[in-house]
């Protein structure tokens, strides 16, 4: 970095500096009278041009033109052969075979298209487009003839077009806001809000690095450093006897898997396995037997397919300086099939806990019919009751830093 400011900016001192790592791009640098408590401000003339970052084109499937009948027929044939020989393979091999089949029928029967790189204005209706074309014609004619009547006609068309654009714009905003409030679909409104933001949405710079590889490496090291390192000697710690019965074995039913597949959100993004939720949902009855077998093998062997352990991680800024890696939190996008198995196991565990009343009444987190609202009601009742009785009330509030990152993964606590 080179400091190019040489003139004093306040009396006899240089308080304002100008650093650059490309001094050859600076044509001239000078000082002019300022409006703050400093006497002078820096004015620099440089060979710079604003860089407009265009989003790269993405290839997306056209679901409306998919050949669902052919995909279902191929999947029925595949699953019949898959189940005949599936017991001779482990969960890892079966999942690889199953995911490969889904990707192959997607490439074969679902056409794709490239996303547009143009900036589309959704409120630009056909009538407004006609007014814009008419305004351009009047402008070209007024510029060519230089007659006052043609200039006046252009100004009238320009004002009318501006008013129509403004009216169409706010009609669109009010429409998507009203639709979101009535139907619960707020995505178009927040998509519009995001498109109007001028600040940087991604990770602009971490420490002194701005290239993608260095930022990814620094953030990866930060995310790994906060995880708890489990102690193998205390991993199998056994709690005191509680008298509760042992949790029964988990049995996965094919009908339950079909129900889960039907309840998938088709708009959810796929994980690193690139198996879309819409494909699984549309082929629920056909793929359920194969998924049931893979889930059962994974539970019996206590092993997950390696692809389920991978994730696409996005750093999300939380607070503080954006250049500090510790101020970002990782958000992971994992396999949809893995999240289905997690849901099955979590439901089984919750059912056992609720049936045997293992959790106390004070536990409101991650439980059905319990929430922060019920916790607040109970706490407020207890506080007011003790205050009415003239008793002293003390409140102790704890906040665990990076709580989800410090969960012990090797711990096997027996109840």
Secondary structure, DSSP 4 states (H G I P E B T S, - for coil): -EE---S-SBTTB-----EES-GGGEEEEEEEE-SSSSSEEEEEEE-------PPPP-EEE-GGG--HHHHHHHHHHHHHHHHHHGGGS-HHHHHHHHHHHHHHHHHHHS-EEEPP-S---TT--HHHHHHHHHHHHHHHHHHHH--HHHHHHHHHHHHHHHHHHHHHHHHHHHHHHHHHHHHS--HHHHHHHHHH--S--S---BTTB-SHHHHHHHHHHHHHHTS----GGGTT-BPPP--PPPPPPP---HHHHHHHHHTS-TTSPP-TT---HHHHHHTHHHHHHHHHHHHHHHHHHT---GGGG--EEEEEE-SS-TT-GGGEEEEEE--HHHHHHHHHHHHHHHHHHHHTT-S-TT--TT-TT--HHHHHHHHHHHHHHHHHTT----------TTGGGG--SS---B-
